[in-house]
Amino acid sequence: DAKTTQPPSMDCAEGRAANLPCNHSTISGNEYVYWYRQIHSQGPQYIIHGLKNNETNEMASLIITEDRKSSTLILPHATLRDTAVYYCIVRGSITDSNYQLIWGAGTKLIIKP
Amino acid sequence: DTEVTQTPKHLVMGMTNKKSLKCEQHMGHRAMYWYKQKAKKPPELMFVYSYEKLSINESVPSRFSPECPNSSLLNLHLHALQPEDSALYLCASSQELMGNQPQHFGDGTRLSIL
């Protein structure tokens, strides 16, 4: 079962910051949060991941709440090419049987001109 | 551009055919994965290889047969598939199976079973 909850769809204006929320209220202390996106007809693209501290890279920023029950992915200046399905994923704990990515349903982000 | 290369990009086959999907990475990753993705659904894990040995088989039917000939290559052999096996098949790799480094995906093979 998915460990994350995301809104099914969101719109954002081109040039604005896109803020994508994710709830992971049952996350364990040693489980990482990963974000991927999938543009139509392509494979999933890794964006960013974190454990408890906020993270930033050339693509996005990841803000994780202090209690780690939710996080927000921020695309600072959205472009039309950022239109995609965004997946927030909690990686299974090392004590899980397979320690693998547990995918939710994702958020369809549409960037509008 | 992806650093995981999958071939072919598209494949149409009959239910009695035998075909293979290929995946290659040159990032020195020691874990490789096969996923199946149906339309409008997230990827579903099928197989995991770690150091060229099968580590995880997610109860996949035997008509799918994975093979890892070396640390850079991963194959998926297909035989006697059913129409419901039509999907996007994704390959991924990561540095290690148990670390927290991300998986990197190829663009997949879109498979259609007639």
Contacts between the chains, C-beta under 8 A, distances in Angstrom:
chain1	res1	chain2	res2	distance
A	32	B	100	5.2
A	34	B	102	6.2
A	36	B	105	8.0
A	41	B	107	7.8
A	42	B	107	5.2
A	42	B	108	7.8
A	43	B	2	6.3
A	43	B	4	7.6
A	43	B	6	8.0
A	43	B	90	5.3
A	43	B	92	7.8
A	43	B	105	3.7
A	43	B	106	5.2
A	43	B	107	4.5
A	43	B	108	5.2
A	44	B	43	6.7
A	44	B	90	7.3
A	44	B	92	8.0
A	44	B	105	4.7
A	45	B	2	8.0
A	45	B	105	7.2
A	46	B	102	4.3
A	46	B	103	7.1
A	46	B	104	6.1
A	46	B	105	7.7
A	49	B	100	7.1
A	49	B	102	5.9
A	51	B	100	7.7
A	87	B	42	6.3
A	91	B	100	7.1
A	94	B	98	6.7
A	98	B	45	7.5
A	98	B	48	7.5
A	98	B	56	5.3
A	98	B	58	7.7
A	99	B	97	7.3
A	99	B	98	6.3
A	100	B	45	5.6
A	100	B	48	7.2
A	100	B	56	7.3
A	101	B	45	7.5
A	101	B	103	6.8
A	103	B	42	3.6
A	103	B	43	6.2
A	104	B	42	6.9
A	105	B	42	6.6
A	106	B	42	6.3
